[in-house]
């Protein structure tokens, strides 16, 4: 834990506050922004509706290479697909997150944000091929199937889990779900292969999170201490996640 916390602090995910002989870790401003963006995707267990429009982010060619690399990483983290060296696309982008990314990167004057849509007079097949190639859907599909195989058995045993076990399974559940989800472009069903396992995985994760939350929170409340004292209740931001199921 100490080594992991040190590395996260070095990567600007965490800030450290020392009180006496103890160290308390919390999200840095950059870490908080990243987590808030990921939170909006991870805990939205309902597949979003699509209006047929795309958001394009086009980077100016004169952008400094290091800045371009940092911005590319943030856009890919937000599940934009890279169509060309300076062109990124998303079918239903979170514009609040996108604006925050551009502002944090000081790139508001160097990135054009456009809206596009397919024309009915032209075939949709090329777009499906482009999506498959851009987002490497075959790798994502394989990962979703592995996730489903690993966590489906929990549905039959979760009532027998102790609070510490519920916390352990909840942590692994979201960790594994996040690893695949943040590589999944979350494409509309119209652009997905038939029987896409990501839809099943989304439902499975939402159901398991709902039944594991209360017992795992009991474990946290009995073991976690903040600089202000013991953790006494579940933050509203966490309980609110269940309303998205």
GROMACS elastic network, one bead per residue, 0.5 to 0.9 nm:
[ bonds ]
;  ai    aj funct       b0    kb
    1     4     6  0.51133   500
    1     5     6  0.60440   500
    1     6     6  0.85035   500
    2     5     6  0.52008   500
    2     6     6  0.61333   500
    2     7     6  0.86906   500
    3     6     6  0.51032   500
    3     7     6  0.62703   500
    3     8     6  0.86830   500
    4     7     6  0.51960   500
    4     8     6  0.61881   500
    4     9     6  0.86089   500
    5     8     6  0.51123   500
    5     9     6  0.61323   500
    5    10     6  0.85781   500
    5    14     6  0.75556   500
    5    25     6  0.77512   500
    6     9     6  0.51545   500
    6    10     6  0.61835   500
    6    11     6  0.87037   500
    6    14     6  0.85203   500
    7    11     6  0.61935   500
    7    12     6  0.86804   500
    7    13     6  0.87065   500
    7    14     6  0.89459   500
    8    11     6  0.50605   500
    8    12     6  0.63443   500
    8    13     6  0.51647   500
    8    14     6  0.57954   500
    8    15     6  0.88515   500
    9    12     6  0.50556   500
    9    13     6  0.54396   500
    9    15     6  0.59948   500
    9    16     6  0.74258   500
    9    25     6  0.85599   500
    9    27     6  0.87831   500
    9    28     6  0.82809   500
   10    13     6  0.75089   500
   10    14     6  0.78645   500
   11    14     6  0.78308   500
   12    15     6  0.74258   500
   12    27     6  0.85674   500
   12    28     6  0.65098   500
   12    29     6  0.84963   500
   12    30     6  0.66990   500
   12    31     6  0.65664   500
   13    26     6  0.84917   500
   13    27     6  0.58967   500
   13    28     6  0.55169   500
   13    29     6  0.79970   500
   13    30     6  0.64154   500
   13    32     6  0.76126   500
   13    34     6  0.85158   500
   14    25     6  0.62890   500
   14    26     6  0.54242   500
   14    29     6  0.84094   500
   14    30     6  0.85293   500
   14    31     6  0.64259   500
   14    32     6  0.86650   500
   15    24     6  0.83755   500
   15    25     6  0.57867   500
   15    26     6  0.53978   500
   15    27     6  0.58767   500
   15    28     6  0.50670   500
   15    29     6  0.86153   500
   15    31     6  0.89832   500
   16    23     6  0.64754   500
   16    24     6  0.57661   500
   16    26     6  0.65867   500
   16    27     6  0.87447   500
   16    28     6  0.87774   500
   17    22     6  0.84730   500
   17    23     6  0.56702   500
   17    24     6  0.51244   500
   17    25     6  0.64009   500
   17    26     6  0.81181   500
   18    21     6  0.70860   500
   18    22     6  0.57642   500
   18    24     6  0.61514   500
   18    25     6  0.87321   500
   19    22     6  0.53575   500
   19    23     6  0.61907   500
   19    24     6  0.75333   500
   19   227     6  0.79389   500
   20    23     6  0.79552   500
   24   226     6  0.72465   500
   24   227     6  0.68182   500
   26    31     6  0.89977   500
   26    32     6  0.89554   500
   27    30     6  0.77795   500
   27    31     6  0.53064   500
   27    32     6  0.54136   500
   27    35     6  0.87166   500
   28    32     6  0.58861   500
   28    33     6  0.84877   500
   29    32     6  0.51510   500
   29    33     6  0.63108   500
   29    34     6  0.87822   500
   30    33     6  0.52176   500
   30    34     6  0.63498   500
   30    35     6  0.86944   500
   30   104     6  0.84823   500
   31    34     6  0.51523   500
   31    35     6  0.61266   500
   31    36     6  0.85558   500
   32    35     6  0.50970   500
   32    36     6  0.60239   500
   32    37     6  0.85847   500
   33    36     6  0.51741   500
   33    37     6  0.62925   500
   33    38     6  0.87076   500
   33    97     6  0.86336   500
   33   100     6  0.80707   500
   33   101     6  0.85801   500
   34    37     6  0.52515   500
   34    38     6  0.62554   500
   34    39     6  0.84753   500
   34    74     6  0.86746   500
   34    77     6  0.88267   500
   35    38     6  0.50507   500
   35    39     6  0.57693   500
   35    40     6  0.86065   500
   36    40     6  0.63996   500
   36    97     6  0.85200   500
   37    40     6  0.55139   500
   37    41     6  0.70462   500
   37    78     6  0.73705   500
   37    94     6  0.86904   500
   37    96     6  0.89651   500
   37    97     6  0.60129   500
   38    41     6  0.53329   500
   38    42     6  0.60035   500
   38    43     6  0.85432   500
   38    77     6  0.82712   500
   38    78     6  0.75174   500
   38   178     6  0.83541   500
   38   182     6  0.79270   500
   39    42     6  0.51502   500
   39    43     6  0.59410   500
   39    44     6  0.81282   500
   40    43     6  0.60603   500
   40    44     6  0.62510   500
   40    94     6  0.87523   500
   41    44     6  0.54496   500
   41    45     6  0.81704   500
   41    78     6  0.88151   500
   41   181     6  0.81437   500
   41   182     6  0.83157   500
   42    45     6  0.72884   500
   42   174     6  0.80143   500
   42   177     6  0.78558   500
   42   178     6  0.64581   500
   42   181     6  0.72178   500
   42   182     6  0.83285   500
   43    46     6  0.87962   500
   43   206     6  0.76736   500
   43   241     6  0.59442   500
   43   242     6  0.81114   500
   43   244     6  0.71270   500
   43   245     6  0.82647   500
   44    47     6  0.76975   500
   44    48     6  0.85710   500
   44   202     6  0.87699   500
   44   206     6  0.85043   500
   44   241     6  0.75516   500
   44   244     6  0.56219   500
   44   245     6  0.71274   500
   45    48     6  0.89385   500
   45   202     6  0.57044   500
   45   203     6  0.64917   500
   45   205     6  0.77170   500
   45   206     6  0.56781   500
   45   241     6  0.89150   500
   45   242     6  0.89241   500
   45   244     6  0.61307   500
   45   245     6  0.53294   500
   46   199     6  0.89058   500
   46   202     6  0.74887   500
   46   203     6  0.76618   500
   46   206     6  0.86928   500
   46   244     6  0.67938   500
   46   245     6  0.61981   500
   47   186     6  0.81076   500
   47   188     6  0.80951   500
   47   189     6  0.87089   500
   47   199     6  0.74281   500
   47   202     6  0.79995   500
   48    92     6  0.81967   500
   48   186     6  0.85461   500
   48   188     6  0.74875   500
   49    92     6  0.86077   500
   49   188     6  0.71357   500
   49   189     6  0.88118   500
   50    53     6  0.74524   500
   50    91     6  0.74538   500
   50    92     6  0.67771   500
   50   187     6  0.87603   500
   50   188     6  0.60056   500
   50   189     6  0.85776   500
   50   190     6  0.89276   500
   51    54     6  0.87921   500
   51    91     6  0.87060   500
   51    92     6  0.82235   500
   52    91     6  0.74805   500
   52    92     6  0.87181   500
   52   116     6  0.86379   500
   52   117     6  0.59835   500
   52   118     6  0.71458   500
   52   188     6  0.86425   500
   53    90     6  0.89454   500
   53    91     6  0.62521   500
   53    92     6  0.73660   500
   53   115     6  0.66720   500
   53   116     6  0.55488   500
   53   118     6  0.74488   500
   54    89     6  0.66398   500
   54    90     6  0.56952   500
   54    92     6  0.64701   500
   54    93     6  0.78751   500
   54   114     6  0.81622   500
   54   115     6  0.55774   500
   54   117     6  0.58881   500
   54   118     6  0.86543   500
   55    88     6  0.82770   500
   55    89     6  0.56503   500
   55    90     6  0.52829   500
   55    91     6  0.62499   500
   55    92     6  0.69767   500
   55    93     6  0.63651   500
   55    95     6  0.89982   500
   55   113     6  0.69013   500
   55   114     6  0.57619   500
   55   116     6  0.64691   500
   55   117     6  0.89211   500
   56    80     6  0.87811   500
   56    87     6  0.68471   500
   56    88     6  0.56436   500
   56    90     6  0.66680   500
   56    91     6  0.88797   500
   56   112     6  0.79262   500
   56   113     6  0.55858   500
   56   115     6  0.60690   500
   56   116     6  0.72723   500
   57    75     6  0.89607   500
   57    80     6  0.87620   500
   57    86     6  0.80659   500
   57    87     6  0.58598   500
   57    88     6  0.51043   500
   57    89     6  0.63685   500
   57    90     6  0.86477   500
   57   111     6  0.63427   500
   57   112     6  0.57256   500
   57   114     6  0.64688   500
   57   115     6  0.89948   500
   58    86     6  0.56258   500
   58    88     6  0.64700   500
   58    89     6  0.88009   500
   58   110     6  0.85183   500
   58   111     6  0.54957   500
   58   112     6  0.50696   500
   58   113     6  0.64043   500
   58   114     6  0.78724   500
   59    62     6  0.85453   500
   59    63     6  0.73214   500
   59    68     6  0.79582   500
   59    85     6  0.87030   500
   59    86     6  0.50169   500
   59    87     6  0.65379   500
   59    88     6  0.84961   500
   59   107     6  0.88766   500
   59   110     6  0.61433   500
   59   112     6  0.64907   500
   59   113     6  0.89219   500
   60    63     6  0.58430   500
   60    86     6  0.72207   500
   60   110     6  0.55396   500
   60   111     6  0.61448   500
   60   112     6  0.77679   500
   61    64     6  0.86344   500
   61    86     6  0.72562   500
   61   110     6  0.88314   500
   62    65     6  0.86138   500
   62   110     6  0.85710   500
   63    66     6  0.85543   500
   63    67     6  0.68695   500
   63    68     6  0.62368   500
   63   107     6  0.89863   500
   63   110     6  0.70230   500
   64    67     6  0.53274   500
   64    68     6  0.61106   500
   64    69     6  0.87090   500
   65    68     6  0.50308   500
   65    69     6  0.62026   500
   65    70     6  0.87555   500
   66    69     6  0.51301   500
   66    70     6  0.63417   500
   66    71     6  0.86637   500
   67    70     6  0.51819   500
   67    71     6  0.61218   500
   67    72     6  0.84667   500
   67   105     6  0.75806   500
   67   107     6  0.85371   500
   68    71     6  0.51431   500
   68    72     6  0.59517   500
   68    73     6  0.85864   500
   68    86     6  0.87477   500
   69    72     6  0.50701   500
   69    73     6  0.62592   500
   69    74     6  0.87854   500
   70    73     6  0.52178   500
   70    74     6  0.64502   500
   70    75     6  0.88043   500
   70   105     6  0.78528   500
   71    74     6  0.51293   500
   71    75     6  0.61628   500
   71    76     6  0.85788   500
   71   101     6  0.78552   500
   71   102     6  0.78544   500
   71   105     6  0.66896   500
   71   107     6  0.82359   500
   72    75     6  0.51196   500
   72    76     6  0.60770   500
   72    77     6  0.84269   500
   72    82     6  0.85411   500
   72    86     6  0.89376   500
   72    88     6  0.85890   500
   73    76     6  0.52322   500
   73    77     6  0.60611   500
   73    78     6  0.86226   500
   74    78     6  0.62686   500
   74    79     6  0.87628   500
   74    80     6  0.89825   500
   74   101     6  0.70325   500
   75    79     6  0.64111   500
   75    80     6  0.54514   500
   75    81     6  0.80969   500
   75    82     6  0.88556   500
   75    88     6  0.77145   500
   75    98     6  0.80215   500
   75   101     6  0.78956   500
   76    80     6  0.50449   500
   76    81     6  0.65835   500
   76    82     6  0.77935   500
   76    88     6  0.85593   500
   76   182     6  0.83580   500
   76   183     6  0.81370   500
   77    80     6  0.74438   500
   77   182     6  0.63400   500
   77   183     6  0.77709   500
   78    93     6  0.83107   500
   78    94     6  0.86026   500
   78    97     6  0.80993   500
   78    98     6  0.81240   500
   78   182     6  0.72321   500
   78   185     6  0.86776   500
   79    89     6  0.87666   500
   79    90     6  0.71715   500
   79    93     6  0.85763   500
   79   135     6  0.89203   500
   79   181     6  0.87948   500
   79   182     6  0.62223   500
   79   183     6  0.65472   500
   79   184     6  0.68178   500
   79   185     6  0.51415   500
   79   186     6  0.78480   500
   80    88     6  0.57821   500
   80    89     6  0.52673   500
   80    91     6  0.85167   500
   80    93     6  0.79526   500
   80   135     6  0.89052   500
   80   185     6  0.68424   500
   81    87     6  0.84342   500
   81    88     6  0.53182   500
   81    89     6  0.51765   500
   81    90     6  0.64026   500
   81   131     6  0.82469   500
   81   134     6  0.61286   500
   81   135     6  0.62095   500
   81   185     6  0.72417   500
   82    85     6  0.69512   500
   82    86     6  0.77031   500
   82    87     6  0.59524   500
   82    89     6  0.65080   500
   82   134     6  0.66002   500
   82   135     6  0.82737   500
   83    86     6  0.79820   500
   83    87     6  0.55817   500
   83    88     6  0.56829   500
   83    89     6  0.68443   500
   83   130     6  0.82521   500
   83   131     6  0.89512   500
   83   134     6  0.64899   500
   84    88     6  0.71262   500
   85    88     6  0.82747   500
   89    93     6  0.85458   500
   90    93     6  0.54747   500
   90   185     6  0.75120   500
   90   186     6  0.89859   500
   90   187     6  0.83520   500
   91   185     6  0.83200   500
   91   186     6  0.82532   500
   91   187     6  0.65597   500
   91   188     6  0.73871   500
   92    95     6  0.88000   500
   92   186     6  0.85855   500
   92   187     6  0.82038   500
   92   188     6  0.85042   500
   93    96     6  0.87490   500
   93    97     6  0.82302   500
   93    98     6  0.74785   500
   94    97     6  0.54446   500
   94    98     6  0.62672   500
   94    99     6  0.87948   500
   95    99     6  0.59617   500
   95   100     6  0.83909   500
   96    99     6  0.53441   500
   96   100     6  0.63084   500
   96   101     6  0.87152   500
   97   100     6  0.50666   500
   97   101     6  0.61226   500
   97   102     6  0.87042   500
   98   101     6  0.50579   500
   98   102     6  0.62691   500
   98   103     6  0.85686   500
   99   102     6  0.52049   500
   99   103     6  0.60686   500
   99   104     6  0.85280   500
   99   108     6  0.79926   500
  100   103     6  0.50777   500
  100   104     6  0.59887   500
  100   105     6  0.84823   500
  101   104     6  0.52156   500
  101   105     6  0.61550   500
  101   106     6  0.85027   500
  101   107     6  0.83471   500
  102   105     6  0.51475   500
  102   106     6  0.59792   500
  102   108     6  0.53110   500
  102   109     6  0.88369   500
  102   110     6  0.89681   500
  102   111     6  0.78101   500
  103   107     6  0.61971   500
  103   108     6  0.59540   500
  104   107     6  0.76993   500
  105   108     6  0.79711   500
  106   109     6  0.77512   500
  106   110     6  0.84699   500
  107   110     6  0.50872   500
  107   111     6  0.61208   500
  108   111     6  0.59241   500
  108   112     6  0.80970   500
  109   112     6  0.78542   500
  118   121     6  0.87423   500
  118   122     6  0.77724   500
  118   123     6  0.89766   500
  118   124     6  0.77589   500
  118   127     6  0.86381   500
  119   122     6  0.58280   500
  119   123     6  0.83815   500
  119   124     6  0.87354   500
  120   123     6  0.73877   500
  120   124     6  0.81969   500
  123   126     6  0.68296   500
  123   127     6  0.81289   500
  124   127     6  0.54273   500
  124   128     6  0.65838   500
  124   191     6  0.87144   500
  125   128     6  0.51338   500
  125   129     6  0.64044   500
  125   130     6  0.87397   500
  126   129     6  0.50858   500
  126   130     6  0.61745   500
  126   131     6  0.86417   500
  127   130     6  0.50032   500
  127   131     6  0.61497   500
  127   132     6  0.86135   500
  127   191     6  0.79964   500
  128   131     6  0.51162   500
  128   132     6  0.62270   500
  128   133     6  0.87097   500
  128   190     6  0.89268   500
  128   191     6  0.57290   500
  128   192     6  0.76454   500
  128   193     6  0.87514   500
  129   132     6  0.51179   500
  129   133     6  0.62469   500
  129   134     6  0.85063   500
  130   133     6  0.51905   500
  130   134     6  0.58678   500
  130   135     6  0.84037   500
  131   134     6  0.50804   500
  131   135     6  0.58540   500
  131   136     6  0.78783   500
  131   137     6  0.78807   500
  131   185     6  0.89914   500
  131   187     6  0.85962   500
  131   191     6  0.77145   500
  131   192     6  0.87571   500
  132   135     6  0.56418   500
  132   136     6  0.55545   500
  132   137     6  0.52739   500
  132   138     6  0.75870   500
  132   192     6  0.85849   500
  133   136     6  0.53022   500
  133   137     6  0.73228   500
  134   137     6  0.81520   500
  135   138     6  0.86786   500
  135   139     6  0.89162   500
  135   140     6  0.83131   500
  135   183     6  0.77838   500
  135   184     6  0.72712   500
  135   185     6  0.66644   500
  136   139     6  0.58569   500
  136   140     6  0.67584   500
  136   141     6  0.89458   500
  136   183     6  0.88747   500
  136   184     6  0.87791   500
  137   141     6  0.59111   500
  137   142     6  0.85537   500
  137   184     6  0.75568   500
  137   185     6  0.87013   500
  137   192     6  0.88206   500
  137   193     6  0.88915   500
  138   141     6  0.51146   500
  138   142     6  0.63260   500
  138   143     6  0.87630   500
  139   142     6  0.52455   500
  139   143     6  0.63742   500
  139   144     6  0.88140   500
  140   143     6  0.51159   500
  140   144     6  0.62506   500
  140   145     6  0.87720   500
  140   180     6  0.66117   500
  140   181     6  0.84517   500
  140   183     6  0.68834   500
  140   184     6  0.62552   500
  140   198     6  0.84397   500
  141   144     6  0.51607   500
  141   145     6  0.63733   500
  141   146     6  0.87821   500
  141   184     6  0.87975   500
  141   196     6  0.72628   500
  141   197     6  0.64792   500
  141   198     6  0.71095   500
  142   145     6  0.52768   500
  142   146     6  0.64142   500
  142   147     6  0.87938   500
  142   197     6  0.87299   500
  143   146     6  0.50967   500
  143   147     6  0.62251   500
  143   148     6  0.87501   500
  143   180     6  0.64093   500
  144   148     6  0.62436   500
  144   149     6  0.86488   500
  144   177     6  0.83630   500
  144   180     6  0.68144   500
  144   181     6  0.86690   500
  144   196     6  0.89829   500
  144   197     6  0.59702   500
  144   198     6  0.58109   500
  144   200     6  0.87043   500
  144   201     6  0.64731   500
  145   148     6  0.51479   500
  145   149     6  0.62056   500
  145   150     6  0.86062   500
  145   197     6  0.63063   500
  145   198     6  0.81015   500
  145   201     6  0.79922   500
  146   149     6  0.51514   500
  146   150     6  0.61329   500
  146   151     6  0.87376   500
  147   150     6  0.51808   500
  147   151     6  0.62213   500
  147   152     6  0.82848   500
  147   173     6  0.87017   500
  147   176     6  0.70637   500
  147   177     6  0.71923   500
  147   180     6  0.84472   500
  147   201     6  0.71625   500
  148   151     6  0.54853   500
  148   152     6  0.56011   500
  148   153     6  0.89118   500
  148   197     6  0.81936   500
  148   200     6  0.77811   500
  148   201     6  0.59183   500
  148   204     6  0.75800   500
  148   205     6  0.89317   500
  149   152     6  0.58319   500
  149   153     6  0.76870   500
  150   153     6  0.70845   500
  150   154     6  0.84230   500
  151   154     6  0.55541   500
  151   155     6  0.77785   500
  151   173     6  0.73836   500
  151   204     6  0.80908   500
  151   205     6  0.83778   500
  151   208     6  0.86187   500
  152   155     6  0.59132   500
  152   156     6  0.81431   500
  152   204     6  0.72541   500
  152   208     6  0.89175   500
  153   156     6  0.58160   500
  153   157     6  0.71761   500
  153   158     6  0.89877   500
  154   157     6  0.52631   500
  154   158     6  0.56436   500
  154   169     6  0.86063   500
  154   208     6  0.77733   500
  155   158     6  0.58873   500
  155   159     6  0.85744   500
  155   204     6  0.88146   500
  155   207     6  0.85411   500
  155   208     6  0.69563   500
  155   211     6  0.89888   500
  156   159     6  0.78259   500
  157   160     6  0.56341   500
  157   161     6  0.69950   500
  158   161     6  0.53361   500
  158   162     6  0.88019   500
  158   166     6  0.74382   500
  158   208     6  0.84189   500
  158   211     6  0.75662   500
  158   212     6  0.73451   500
  159   162     6  0.83996   500
  159   211     6  0.84898   500
  159   212     6  0.89436   500
  161   164     6  0.79132   500
  161   165     6  0.55769   500
  161   166     6  0.58511   500
  161   215     6  0.85824   500
  162   165     6  0.51276   500
  162   166     6  0.61672   500
  162   167     6  0.86793   500
  162   215     6  0.75083   500
  162   216     6  0.84801   500
  162   219     6  0.88580   500
  163   167     6  0.62075   500
  163   168     6  0.85877   500
  163   212     6  0.86610   500
  163   214     6  0.85570   500
  163   216     6  0.50547   500
  163   217     6  0.77242   500
  163   218     6  0.63409   500
  163   219     6  0.52611   500
  163   220     6  0.87024   500
  164   167     6  0.51286   500
  164   168     6  0.62104   500
  164   169     6  0.87232   500
  164   215     6  0.80061   500
  164   216     6  0.64170   500
  164   218     6  0.84623   500
  164   219     6  0.56096   500
  164   220     6  0.83816   500
  165   169     6  0.61030   500
  165   170     6  0.84127   500
  165   215     6  0.88602   500
  165   216     6  0.76256   500
  165   219     6  0.89597   500
  166   169     6  0.51726   500
  166   170     6  0.59316   500
  166   171     6  0.84601   500
  166   212     6  0.55995   500
  166   213     6  0.77893   500
  166   214     6  0.88007   500
  166   215     6  0.61623   500
  166   217     6  0.87823   500
  166   219     6  0.84155   500
  167   170     6  0.50736   500
  167   171     6  0.60646   500
  167   172     6  0.86216   500
  167   212     6  0.73088   500
  167   213     6  0.78802   500
  167   215     6  0.73562   500
  167   217     6  0.73065   500
  167   218     6  0.88228   500
  167   219     6  0.69143   500
  167   220     6  0.78426   500
  168   171     6  0.52534   500
  168   172     6  0.63377   500
  168   173     6  0.85554   500
  168   216     6  0.78826   500
  169   172     6  0.51240   500
  169   173     6  0.58670   500
  169   174     6  0.86535   500
  169   212     6  0.79244   500
  169   216     6  0.87869   500
  170   174     6  0.62818   500
  170   175     6  0.84496   500
  170   208     6  0.79165   500
  170   209     6  0.65785   500
  170   212     6  0.62328   500
  170   213     6  0.74157   500
  170   216     6  0.73342   500
  171   174     6  0.55562   500
  171   175     6  0.60719   500
  171   176     6  0.86350   500
  172   176     6  0.59866   500
  172   177     6  0.82979   500
  173   176     6  0.54612   500
  173   177     6  0.59977   500
  173   178     6  0.84411   500
  173   205     6  0.72041   500
  173   208     6  0.82360   500
  173   209     6  0.79519   500
  174   178     6  0.57526   500
  174   179     6  0.83892   500
  174   205     6  0.77689   500
  174   209     6  0.82351   500
  175   178     6  0.52558   500
  175   179     6  0.62710   500
  176   179     6  0.51695   500
  176   180     6  0.66770   500
  176   181     6  0.86337   500
  177   180     6  0.55152   500
  177   181     6  0.59089   500
  177   182     6  0.85262   500
  177   201     6  0.81386   500
  177   202     6  0.84206   500
  177   205     6  0.73654   500
  178   182     6  0.58562   500
  178   183     6  0.85019   500
  179   182     6  0.58888   500
  179   183     6  0.69782   500
  180   183     6  0.53366   500
  180   184     6  0.62683   500
  181   185     6  0.77839   500
  181   186     6  0.77448   500
  181   198     6  0.84207   500
  181   202     6  0.89421   500
  182   185     6  0.74425   500
  182   186     6  0.88288   500
  183   186     6  0.87883   500
  184   187     6  0.78432   500
  184   198     6  0.83611   500
  186   189     6  0.88183   500
  186   198     6  0.84136   500
  187   190     6  0.80151   500
  187   191     6  0.62535   500
  187   192     6  0.64819   500
  188   191     6  0.56044   500
  188   192     6  0.66359   500
  189   192     6  0.50575   500
  189   193     6  0.80020   500
  189   194     6  0.86840   500
  189   196     6  0.83914   500
  190   193     6  0.83635   500
  192   195     6  0.83721   500
  192   196     6  0.65126   500
  193   196     6  0.56519   500
  195   198     6  0.87659   500
  195   199     6  0.82953   500
  195   200     6  0.89427   500
  196   199     6  0.62118   500
  196   200     6  0.77699   500
  197   200     6  0.52633   500
  197   201     6  0.61861   500
  197   202     6  0.86565   500
  198   202     6  0.60483   500
  198   203     6  0.86815   500
  199   202     6  0.52138   500
  199   203     6  0.64932   500
  199   204     6  0.87205   500
  200   203     6  0.52509   500
  200   204     6  0.61096   500
  200   205     6  0.86278   500
  201   204     6  0.50047   500
  201   205     6  0.60433   500
  201   206     6  0.85422   500
  202   205     6  0.53195   500
  202   206     6  0.62758   500
  202   207     6  0.87296   500
  203   206     6  0.52099   500
  203   207     6  0.62115   500
  203   208     6  0.86857   500
  203   245     6  0.81868   500
  204   207     6  0.52226   500
  204   208     6  0.61783   500
  204   209     6  0.85095   500
  205   208     6  0.52211   500
  205   209     6  0.59499   500
  205   210     6  0.85045   500
  206   209     6  0.52084   500
  206   210     6  0.62253   500
  206   211     6  0.89502   500
  206   242     6  0.79424   500
  206   244     6  0.87126   500
  206   245     6  0.61169   500
  207   210     6  0.52689   500
  207   211     6  0.66477   500
  207   212     6  0.88380   500
  207   245     6  0.78257   500
  208   211     6  0.53376   500
  208   212     6  0.60688   500
  208   213     6  0.84375   500
  209   212     6  0.52199   500
  209   213     6  0.58357   500
  209   242     6  0.81654   500
  210   213     6  0.56433   500
  210   214     6  0.79706   500
  210   241     6  0.89279   500
  210   242     6  0.63778   500
  210   245     6  0.84435   500
  211   214     6  0.70082   500
  211   215     6  0.81195   500
  212   215     6  0.59285   500
  212   216     6  0.60462   500
  212   217     6  0.85195   500
  213   216     6  0.53738   500
  213   217     6  0.60572   500
  213   218     6  0.88039   500
  213   239     6  0.84048   500
  214   217     6  0.52160   500
  214   218     6  0.65293   500
  214   234     6  0.88604   500
  215   218     6  0.51311   500
  215   219     6  0.67431   500
  216   219     6  0.52070   500
  216   220     6  0.64956   500
  216   221     6  0.88132   500
  217   221     6  0.60792   500
  217   222     6  0.86107   500
  217   233     6  0.80394   500
  217   234     6  0.67135   500
  218   221     6  0.52185   500
  218   222     6  0.63831   500
  218   223     6  0.88548   500
  218   233     6  0.87998   500
  219   222     6  0.53243   500
  219   223     6  0.63927   500
  219   224     6  0.83999   500
  220   223     6  0.52273   500
  220   224     6  0.53985   500
  220   225     6  0.89016   500
  220   231     6  0.73658   500
  220   232     6  0.89727   500
  221   224     6  0.58332   500
  221   225     6  0.81521   500
  221   230     6  0.70915   500
  221   231     6  0.50310   500
  221   232     6  0.56302   500
  221   233     6  0.68027   500
  221   234     6  0.81289   500
  222   225     6  0.86136   500
  222   230     6  0.78988   500
  222   231     6  0.75901   500
  222   232     6  0.82893   500
  223   230     6  0.79697   500
  223   231     6  0.80271   500
  224   229     6  0.88716   500
  224   230     6  0.62780   500
  224   231     6  0.58173   500
  225   228     6  0.77675   500
  225   229     6  0.55407   500
  225   231     6  0.56750   500
  226   229     6  0.51105   500
  226   230     6  0.59604   500
  226   231     6  0.66181   500
  227   230     6  0.83312   500
  228   231     6  0.86443   500
  229   232     6  0.86669   500
  231   234     6  0.80031   500
  233   236     6  0.88826   500
  234   237     6  0.83798   500
  234   238     6  0.67982   500
  234   239     6  0.69739   500
  235   238     6  0.55495   500
  235   239     6  0.67638   500
  235   240     6  0.87982   500
  236   239     6  0.51326   500
  236   240     6  0.59011   500
  236   241     6  0.87331   500
  237   240     6  0.52911   500
  237   241     6  0.68755   500
  238   241     6  0.54637   500
  238   242     6  0.78510   500
  239   242     6  0.59063   500
  239   243     6  0.78371   500
  240   243     6  0.55257   500
  240   244     6  0.75866   500
  241   244     6  0.56658   500
  241   245     6  0.75813   500
  242   245     6  0.55725   500
